[in-house]
């Protein structure tokens, strides 16, 4: 809700309530469970083992404390000041701190658009690239299972149910934005060859270049299951060949990027979307669209007609952008508090050395991969190597996976090894956050009493005649920082907790 809250000058909702406002129905709380659609509460939970940062994260103590302090500061400042004025001031502060924490100060002309969600940011990016109702635009993305069910609709220009035409998506027949998707996984959840994905992208662009004024390539770095597609080198090659028609949007909603990788994407002229709710561990619904100077000079002049379902307000945009004029003068303190919680996590992550981060990521990848490959109840999904081949190369932690997607199997002497169907996987996901000792014959087993978070199931197609989905064990910035700060025992503690999570998943798969 970006509209002004009533009596805001004398009252603000509680921090927990504000964290659920200013987005959409996905973060509204269920009246019975008091959780959002991701199964998360807007309060810290010190007892839960949080390995679900590819979906949405439970807010940490430090994140909630930062949000509460900001709420108190806003509440005091509201006496005698307009909420919109104060919100504008705080959003400008947030942008400045984000730029500093990501080492982006040297990128001249960089502009940041704050957005309630990654989905909203995709919609704004496609609208800006399209520019007018006359220019026909094509957006090309990877399959929605790997990005998000609403991304295709958002790229098509709106947040409503789509009307499908000729293999693509169009939200409004009068809106000249079409969407095509490229599959990155084949039957049996196997990964398509990187060359096949790149070849399909090139074929689509080559065929579309005479039919569309503008083409937006959405490069996902990385997807829900850790896939990088299409390759940056192929996207950049197509942009060089058709410089006046092709633009590149980096969907880095997971924000599993080292600073140098983010800097390189912006330096070579790509739009970039990041969020604070995945790898960083902030609460769900906080995003930014980063616009480099080469694009900002053109895009800032383009007006945006009122977008149904858009939740931006004018302060979320750079002050001199024409597009901002279509949005209301309002405040979104829920979005502001969610980003404040994410920034404190980013600040902690930037306080540790890149070498230490790389060491934790490398060791965790080696141990978890080895364990999953030897567990009869699990099959680790195939993932490509994260070789970006960008103009500026560097060795960093983001070249290693931090998302570990796996399919589960029921194993028995009589029936053999059979994959679990989507409903069974969803049931296991729902039960992980509960104490399972009542289900066990040995109620004293500590593994069963552990309450866990993993990434929500991702549909992966059909395996052995069964529709399957992958759960995801995820390494977050918060877990990495905790492991580093704990010294020699930090890595062991991190892996021990992840092993308890996997053992509980295996127990639930057997029952």
LINBEL-V677519 format. One record per residue. N is the residue number from 0. SS is DSSP state (h for helix, s for strand, l for the rest). PSI is psi in degrees with one decimal (none if undefined). NEAR is the number of other ideal C-beta (glycine too) atoms within 8 Angstrom. Layout:
n-><N | N>
ss-><SS | SS>
psi-><PSI | PSI>
near-><NEAR | NEAR>
This chain:
n-><0 | 1 | 2 | 3 | 4 | 5 | 6 | 7 | 8 | 9 | 10 | 11 | 12 | 13 | 14 | 15 | 16 | 17 | 18 | 19 | 20 | 21 | 22 | 23 | 24 | 25 | 26 | 27 | 28 | 29 | 30 | 31 | 32 | 33 | 34 | 35 | 36 | 37 | 38 | 39 | 40 | 41 | 42 | 43 | 44 | 45 | 46 | 47 | 48 | 49 | 50 | 51 | 52 | 53 | 54 | 55 | 56 | 57 | 58 | 59 | 60 | 61 | 62 | 63 | 64 | 65 | 66 | 67 | 68 | 69 | 70 | 71 | 72 | 73 | 74 | 75 | 76 | 77 | 78 | 79 | 80 | 81 | 82 | 83 | 84 | 85 | 86 | 87 | 88 | 89 | 90 | 91 | 92 | 93 | 94 | 95 | 96 | 97 | 98 | 99 | 100 | 101 | 102 | 103 | 104 | 105 | 106 | 107 | 108 | 109 | 110 | 111 | 112 | 113 | 114 | 115 | 116 | 117 | 118 | 119 | 120 | 121 | 122 | 123 | 124 | 125 | 126 | 127 | 128 | 129 | 130 | 131 | 132 | 133 | 134 | 135 | 136 | 137 | 138 | 139 | 140 | 141 | 142 | 143 | 144 | 145 | 146 | 147 | 148 | 149 | 150 | 151 | 152 | 153 | 154 | 155 | 156 | 157 | 158 | 159 | 160 | 161 | 162 | 163 | 164 | 165 | 166 | 167 | 168 | 169 | 170 | 171 | 172 | 173 | 174 | 175 | 176 | 177 | 178 | 179 | 180 | 181 | 182 | 183 | 184 | 185 | 186 | 187 | 188 | 189 | 190 | 191 | 192 | 193 | 194 | 195 | 196 | 197 | 198 | 199 | 200 | 201 | 202 | 203 | 204 | 205 | 206 | 207 | 208 | 209 | 210 | 211 | 212 | 213 | 214 | 215 | 216 | 217 | 218 | 219 | 220 | 221 | 222 | 223 | 224 | 225 | 226 | 227 | 228 | 229 | 230 | 231 | 232 | 233 | 234 | 235 | 236 | 237 | 238 | 239 | 240 | 241 | 242 | 243 | 244 | 245 | 246 | 247 | 248 | 249 | 250 | 251 | 252 | 253 | 254 | 255 | 256 | 257 | 258 | 259 | 260 | 261 | 262 | 263 | 264 | 265 | 266 | 267 | 268 | 269 | 270 | 271 | 272 | 273 | 274 | 275 | 276 | 277 | 278 | 279 | 280 | 281 | 282 | 283 | 284 | 285 | 286 | 287 | 288 | 289 | 290 | 291 | 292 | 293 | 294 | 295 | 296 | 297 | 298 | 299 | 300 | 301 | 302 | 303 | 304 | 305 | 306 | 307 | 308 | 309 | 310 | 311 | 312 | 313 | 314 | 315 | 316 | 317 | 318 | 319 | 320 | 321 | 322 | 323 | 324 | 325 | 326 | 327 | 328 | 329 | 330 | 331 | 332 | 333 | 334 | 335 | 336 | 337 | 338 | 339 | 340 | 341 | 342 | 343 | 344 | 345 | 346 | 347 | 348 | 349 | 350 | 351 | 352 | 353 | 354 | 355 | 356 | 357 | 358 | 359 | 360 | 361 | 362 | 363 | 364 | 365 | 366 | 367 | 368 | 369 | 370 | 371 | 372 | 373 | 374 | 375 | 376 | 377 | 378 | 379 | 380 | 381 | 382 | 383 | 384 | 385 | 386 | 387 | 388 | 389 | 390 | 391 | 392 | 393 | 394 | 395 | 396 | 397 | 398 | 399 | 400 | 401 | 402 | 403 | 404 | 405 | 406 | 407 | 408 | 409 | 410 | 411 | 412 | 413 | 414 | 415 | 416 | 417 | 418 | 419 | 420 | 421 | 422 | 423 | 424 | 425 | 426 | 427 | 428 | 429 | 430 | 431 | 432 | 433 | 434 | 435 | 436 | 437 | 438 | 439 | 440 | 441 | 442 | 443 | 444 | 445 | 446 | 447 | 448 | 449 | 450 | 451 | 452 | 453 | 454 | 455 | 456 | 457 | 458 | 459 | 460 | 461 | 462 | 463 | 464 | 465 | 466 | 467 | 468 | 469 | 470 | 471 | 472 | 473 | 474 | 475 | 476 | 477 | 478 | 479 | 480 | 481 | 482 | 483 | 484 | 485 | 486 | 487 | 488 | 489 | 490 | 491 | 492 | 493 | 494 | 495 | 496 | 497 | 498 | 499 | 500 | 501 | 502 | 503 | 504 | 505 | 506 | 507 | 508 | 509 | 510>
ss-><l | l | l | l | l | l | l | l | l | l | l | l | l | l | h | h | h | h | l | l | l | l | l | l | h | h | h | l | l | l | l | l | l | l | l | l | l | l | l | l | l | l | l | l | l | l | l | l | s | s | s | l | l | l | l | l | l | l | l | l | h | h | h | h | h | h | h | h | h | h | h | h | h | h | h | h | h | l | l | l | l | l | h | h | h | h | h | h | h | h | h | h | h | h | h | h | h | h | h | h | h | l | l | l | l | l | l | l | l | l | s | s | s | s | s | l | l | h | h | h | h | h | h | h | h | h | h | h | h | h | l | l | l | l | l | l | s | s | s | s | s | s | l | h | h | h | h | l | l | l | h | h | h | h | h | l | l | l | l | l | l | l | s | s | s | l | l | s | s | s | l | l | l | l | l | l | s | s | s | s | s | s | l | l | s | l | h | h | h | l | s | l | l | h | h | h | h | h | h | h | h | h | h | h | h | h | h | h | l | l | l | l | l | s | s | s | s | s | s | s | s | l | l | l | l | l | l | s | s | l | l | h | h | h | h | h | h | h | h | h | h | l | l | l | l | s | s | s | s | s | s | s | l | l | l | l | l | l | h | h | h | h | h | h | h | h | h | l | l | l | s | s | s | s | s | l | l | l | l | l | l | l | l | l | l | l | s | s | s | s | s | l | h | h | h | h | h | h | h | l | l | l | l | l | l | l | l | l | l | l | l | l | l | h | h | h | l | l | l | l | l | h | h | h | h | h | l | l | l | l | l | l | h | h | h | h | h | h | h | h | h | h | h | h | h | h | h | h | h | h | l | l | l | h | h | h | h | h | h | h | h | h | h | h | h | h | h | h | h | h | h | h | h | l | l | l | l | s | s | s | l | l | l | l | l | l | l | l | l | l | l | l | l | l | l | l | h | h | h | l | l | l | s | s | s | s | s | s | s | s | s | s | l | l | l | s | s | s | s | l | l | h | h | h | h | h | h | h | h | h | h | h | l | l | l | l | h | h | h | l | l | l | l | l | l | h | h | h | h | l | l | s | s | s | s | s | s | s | s | s | s | s | s | l | l | s | s | s | s | s | s | s | s | s | l | l | h | h | h | h | h | h | h | h | h | l | h | h | h | h | h | h | h | h | h | h | h | h | h | h | h | h | h | h | h | h | h | h | h | h | l>
psi-><107.4 | -5.8 | 156.4 | 130.9 | 140.2 | 143.0 | 31.2 | -25.7 | -20.6 | -8.1 | 141.7 | 143.0 | 164.4 | 162.8 | -45.7 | -40.2 | -41.4 | -35.3 | -14.5 | 3.5 | 158.0 | 18.5 | -127.1 | -164.3 | -15.4 | -23.9 | 5.8 | 145.4 | 136.2 | 132.1 | -30.4 | -54.3 | -18.3 | 36.6 | 158.0 | -174.3 | -18.8 | 0.5 | 20.0 | 146.8 | 154.3 | 35.4 | 152.2 | 152.6 | 94.5 | -20.5 | -17.7 | 141.7 | 106.2 | 98.1 | 33.5 | 29.1 | 5.7 | -10.0 | -80.9 | 151.2 | 149.4 | 129.7 | 141.2 | 170.1 | -45.5 | -33.5 | -44.6 | -40.0 | -41.8 | -42.1 | -41.2 | -41.3 | -40.3 | -40.4 | -44.1 | -39.0 | -41.3 | -43.5 | -41.6 | -39.5 | -19.7 | -18.8 | 108.1 | -0.2 | 152.5 | 140.5 | -39.5 | -38.5 | -44.5 | -40.3 | -43.4 | -43.5 | -43.3 | -35.9 | -39.6 | -41.3 | -43.2 | -45.1 | -45.7 | -43.1 | -39.8 | -45.1 | -43.8 | -42.6 | -25.2 | 4.2 | 37.0 | 9.8 | -31.2 | -7.6 | 99.3 | 139.1 | 8.6 | 134.4 | 143.5 | 126.9 | 119.1 | 138.2 | 146.3 | -27.7 | 163.6 | -34.9 | -47.0 | -39.7 | -37.8 | -42.7 | -45.1 | -41.3 | -45.9 | -38.1 | -40.7 | -42.4 | -41.3 | -46.3 | -41.8 | 167.4 | -5.4 | -41.0 | 120.0 | 130.4 | 141.7 | 127.6 | 134.3 | 124.6 | 168.0 | 166.5 | 144.5 | -28.2 | -28.2 | -11.5 | -54.8 | 141.0 | -25.7 | -4.3 | -44.7 | -42.5 | -41.8 | -43.0 | -31.5 | -6.6 | 8.3 | 178.2 | 18.9 | 172.1 | 136.0 | 157.6 | 121.6 | 138.5 | 135.2 | 48.5 | 2.9 | -163.8 | 136.9 | 124.3 | -44.4 | 121.9 | -23.7 | -9.2 | 119.7 | 40.6 | 113.5 | 156.4 | 131.6 | 143.6 | 151.4 | 126.7 | 139.5 | -8.2 | 149.2 | -171.7 | 142.5 | 17.6 | 14.4 | 150.8 | 135.4 | 147.3 | 140.9 | -40.6 | -36.0 | -40.5 | -45.7 | -39.4 | -39.4 | -40.7 | -48.1 | -39.5 | -41.5 | -46.7 | -44.3 | -39.6 | -27.2 | -15.6 | -27.7 | -11.0 | -18.0 | 141.2 | -35.8 | 143.8 | 125.9 | 113.7 | 119.9 | 108.1 | 119.6 | 118.5 | 87.9 | 173.3 | -175.4 | -32.0 | 16.1 | 19.9 | 137.8 | 113.7 | 145.0 | -178.2 | 141.9 | -37.3 | -39.5 | -44.2 | -42.9 | -36.5 | -43.4 | -36.1 | -39.7 | -37.5 | -34.9 | 65.3 | -34.1 | -9.4 | -31.7 | 132.7 | 155.3 | 128.5 | 120.2 | 113.5 | 89.8 | 41.3 | -30.9 | -23.9 | 40.3 | 56.2 | 136.1 | 154.6 | -40.7 | -34.4 | -45.4 | -44.5 | -40.6 | -44.6 | -42.9 | -38.0 | -34.4 | 7.4 | 24.3 | 142.5 | 147.0 | 133.2 | 130.2 | 159.5 | 160.9 | 3.1 | -2.7 | -98.2 | -38.3 | -28.2 | 13.6 | 168.8 | 156.7 | 142.7 | 72.4 | 124.0 | 165.0 | 144.6 | 116.0 | 127.8 | 114.7 | 161.0 | -40.6 | -33.9 | -36.2 | -37.2 | -35.0 | -45.2 | -29.8 | -19.0 | -9.5 | 122.0 | 153.3 | 122.8 | 156.6 | 129.8 | 117.1 | 129.0 | -10.5 | 141.1 | 13.3 | 151.9 | 170.4 | -34.8 | -19.4 | -12.1 | 154.1 | 144.9 | -27.4 | 16.0 | 131.8 | -35.3 | -28.1 | -23.0 | -17.2 | -5.7 | 153.1 | 153.5 | 106.8 | 178.7 | 149.8 | 77.5 | -22.2 | -47.4 | -42.8 | -44.4 | -35.7 | -40.5 | -34.8 | -41.5 | -37.4 | -37.4 | -34.8 | -32.4 | -41.4 | -39.1 | -43.4 | -39.1 | -38.5 | -14.2 | -15.3 | 156.9 | 151.1 | -34.1 | -42.1 | -40.2 | -46.3 | -37.6 | -44.9 | -46.0 | -42.6 | -48.6 | -40.9 | -43.5 | -44.9 | -45.7 | -47.2 | -41.9 | -44.4 | -44.4 | -47.0 | -37.5 | -18.7 | 5.1 | 121.7 | -23.7 | -2.6 | 151.7 | 113.8 | 127.5 | 144.0 | 135.5 | 147.0 | 163.1 | 146.0 | 63.8 | 108.6 | -26.9 | 48.3 | 162.9 | -34.9 | 113.0 | 149.3 | 158.1 | 117.3 | 171.9 | -24.9 | 5.1 | -4.1 | 147.4 | 141.9 | 4.9 | 129.8 | 91.5 | 138.5 | 145.9 | 145.7 | 152.0 | 148.1 | 125.3 | 127.8 | 156.3 | -35.9 | -47.0 | -11.1 | -146.4 | 111.8 | 134.3 | 145.8 | 137.0 | 167.8 | -47.3 | -37.9 | -41.0 | -42.7 | -37.8 | -41.1 | -43.7 | -44.5 | -31.5 | -13.5 | -32.8 | 6.8 | 157.5 | 119.9 | 13.6 | -28.3 | -19.9 | -14.5 | 158.3 | -20.3 | 83.9 | -11.2 | -5.0 | 117.6 | -31.1 | -38.1 | -26.6 | -14.0 | 132.6 | 130.4 | 154.7 | 130.7 | 172.8 | 142.1 | 153.2 | 137.3 | 118.6 | 133.7 | 16.9 | -151.3 | 136.5 | 118.7 | 39.1 | 7.6 | 132.9 | 121.0 | 162.5 | 151.2 | 132.8 | 164.2 | 122.2 | 123.6 | 138.0 | 125.9 | 167.2 | -40.9 | -44.9 | -38.2 | -45.5 | -43.3 | -40.7 | -40.4 | -45.3 | -19.8 | -2.9 | -141.2 | -34.2 | -4.4 | -45.0 | -40.0 | -42.5 | -41.7 | -47.7 | -37.6 | -42.1 | -41.0 | -35.0 | -39.0 | -39.7 | -49.0 | -37.5 | -35.8 | -40.1 | -44.4 | -39.9 | -46.3 | -30.8 | -26.5 | -21.8 | none>
near-><8 | 11 | 6 | 8 | 12 | 4 | 6 | 11 | 6 | 5 | 5 | 11 | 7 | 6 | 11 | 8 | 9 | 15 | 15 | 12 | 12 | 13 | 13 | 10 | 5 | 10 | 14 | 9 | 11 | 8 | 4 | 4 | 6 | 7 | 9 | 15 | 7 | 11 | 8 | 11 | 9 | 12 | 7 | 9 | 8 | 5 | 4 | 10 | 11 | 12 | 16 | 13 | 15 | 11 | 10 | 10 | 18 | 10 | 14 | 11 | 7 | 9 | 16 | 13 | 9 | 12 | 16 | 9 | 8 | 12 | 13 | 8 | 8 | 12 | 8 | 7 | 8 | 13 | 6 | 3 | 8 | 5 | 13 | 12 | 8 | 13 | 15 | 9 | 8 | 11 | 12 | 8 | 8 | 13 | 10 | 8 | 9 | 12 | 11 | 9 | 10 | 10 | 9 | 12 | 6 | 5 | 11 | 5 | 9 | 13 | 11 | 12 | 14 | 12 | 14 | 14 | 13 | 13 | 11 | 15 | 14 | 15 | 16 | 16 | 14 | 17 | 12 | 11 | 13 | 12 | 8 | 6 | 7 | 6 | 10 | 10 | 15 | 16 | 14 | 14 | 16 | 15 | 11 | 10 | 9 | 14 | 14 | 9 | 5 | 8 | 15 | 13 | 13 | 14 | 17 | 17 | 13 | 13 | 12 | 8 | 4 | 10 | 8 | 7 | 8 | 3 | 5 | 10 | 13 | 14 | 12 | 8 | 5 | 4 | 11 | 9 | 15 | 14 | 14 | 11 | 10 | 14 | 8 | 12 | 12 | 8 | 5 | 8 | 11 | 8 | 11 | 10 | 6 | 9 | 6 | 8 | 15 | 11 | 8 | 9 | 15 | 10 | 8 | 12 | 14 | 7 | 7 | 10 | 10 | 3 | 7 | 11 | 7 | 14 | 15 | 16 | 15 | 14 | 13 | 13 | 12 | 11 | 13 | 14 | 13 | 12 | 13 | 10 | 14 | 12 | 12 | 12 | 9 | 11 | 13 | 11 | 8 | 13 | 13 | 6 | 7 | 10 | 7 | 3 | 9 | 13 | 11 | 13 | 16 | 11 | 14 | 14 | 12 | 12 | 11 | 11 | 11 | 10 | 8 | 10 | 14 | 15 | 13 | 11 | 14 | 14 | 9 | 9 | 9 | 11 | 14 | 12 | 17 | 12 | 14 | 15 | 14 | 13 | 11 | 16 | 15 | 15 | 16 | 13 | 15 | 14 | 16 | 12 | 13 | 14 | 11 | 14 | 10 | 7 | 11 | 13 | 8 | 7 | 13 | 12 | 5 | 11 | 7 | 12 | 6 | 6 | 12 | 7 | 8 | 11 | 14 | 13 | 14 | 11 | 11 | 13 | 12 | 10 | 5 | 4 | 11 | 9 | 15 | 11 | 7 | 9 | 13 | 7 | 6 | 13 | 14 | 15 | 15 | 14 | 14 | 14 | 14 | 18 | 13 | 12 | 18 | 16 | 15 | 12 | 17 | 14 | 9 | 12 | 13 | 7 | 6 | 11 | 5 | 8 | 6 | 9 | 13 | 12 | 8 | 15 | 13 | 10 | 10 | 15 | 11 | 8 | 9 | 12 | 10 | 8 | 10 | 12 | 7 | 5 | 9 | 6 | 11 | 13 | 7 | 10 | 12 | 7 | 9 | 9 | 4 | 11 | 5 | 11 | 7 | 11 | 6 | 8 | 5 | 7 | 4 | 10 | 11 | 9 | 9 | 10 | 8 | 13 | 16 | 12 | 15 | 13 | 15 | 15 | 13 | 11 | 9 | 6 | 2 | 4 | 5 | 6 | 6 | 10 | 11 | 13 | 9 | 10 | 6 | 10 | 15 | 10 | 8 | 14 | 11 | 8 | 9 | 14 | 9 | 6 | 7 | 12 | 10 | 6 | 6 | 10 | 3 | 6 | 8 | 5 | 9 | 7 | 9 | 14 | 9 | 10 | 11 | 13 | 11 | 13 | 15 | 10 | 10 | 13 | 9 | 13 | 11 | 9 | 11 | 7 | 4 | 10 | 8 | 16 | 12 | 14 | 15 | 17 | 14 | 14 | 12 | 14 | 12 | 15 | 12 | 14 | 12 | 10 | 13 | 11 | 8 | 8 | 5 | 4 | 7 | 13 | 11 | 7 | 10 | 13 | 12 | 8 | 10 | 13 | 9 | 13 | 15 | 13 | 9 | 14 | 16 | 12 | 12 | 11 | 13 | 8 | 5>
